[in-house]
């Protein structure tokens, strides 16, 4: 996979709070959902790949060690929803609701 967020991968990502990191992942997930609704599979796939890249950076961040179970389950859920058969029965709304909380918290500076 080609690295899209080179400056973030270079270490800037770790300076963001957990909520900011997750809000950014959520932004890419939202883009993937919106492109899917517009029936643009290529752009949806690209946004999904960027979301996974940011998710992997979040997993690699040492401050998130205690959250690994949730983070890895989320990665599995995203892959299931966008690339596989959606056996977890996720929906656009369920993913959006999950990430909205992080967006709200990031805006509050948490």
N, C-alpha and C positions, 0 to 999 in steps of 0.2 A: 504494500500500500504506500502511495506517495504521501509524504507528510505535508499537510495543508497549513498547519499552524506552527510554522518554524520558530517564530519568536516565543510562542508559548511553550513549545517543546524544549526550548533552550533554557528554561528555568523560570520564566516569568509566571507560568501557571501556578507554581508553588507559592507565589506571593499572594494569590487570591484566597479569600476565605472559602471554606467548603461550600457555603451557600452560593457564593459567586460562581464557583466552578460548576455546580449543578445547574444554576440558572443558565449558564452558557451552553451546557450540554442540552438543556431543554430548548434553547433557541434553535439549535440545529435539528432537534427532533421535530419542533414545530414547523420548520422549513420543509423537512422531509414529508410531513403530513400534508402540508399545503400543496407541495408539488405533486404528491400522489393524487390529491383531489382534482388537480388541474390536468391529470393524466399525463404528466411529464415524468416518465419512469427514470430517465437518465438523471435529471436534476434531483429527483427524490432519492435516488441511490447515492448521488454525490453528497447530499446533506446527511444521509444516514451514515455514510463512511466518516464524515467529519464529526458527527456525534460520537461514533465509536472511538475515534482518535482522542477526542476530549475526555471521554469516559476512561480510556486507558491512562491518560495523563493523571486523571483524578485517582485512579487505583494506585498508580505509582507514587503519588505524593505521600510522604511519610506521615504527615499529620492525619491522614485518613485511615490509618492502620486498623483502628477499632471499627471502622465502617465497611471493611472488606466484604463481609457477607452480603450486606445490602447492595453494595456497588457491583459486585459480581452477579448477583441475582438480577439487578437492573440490566446489566449488559446482556445477560442471557434472554431476558424478556424482550429487549429491543431487537436482538437478532432474530428471535422467534417471530416477532411481529412483522418486521420489515423484510426478512430474508427467507423465512421458513413457513411453517404451516399454521402458526398462531395457535398452538396447542394450549397456551395459557389464556386464550380468549381475551386478549387485550383489545382495547379500542382506542380510537383517536382521543376520545374524551377522557378515558382513564389515564392515558399517558399525559395529556395536557393538565389534568387535575394534579397529578403527581408533581409535575415540574412547576406549576403555578405557585405552590407554597415556597419553593426555593427562590423564585423570582421575587416574591413579596419580601421574604427575609433578606435577600441581598439588597433590595432597595432600602430596607430599614437599617442596613449596616451590620447585620448579624453574621 
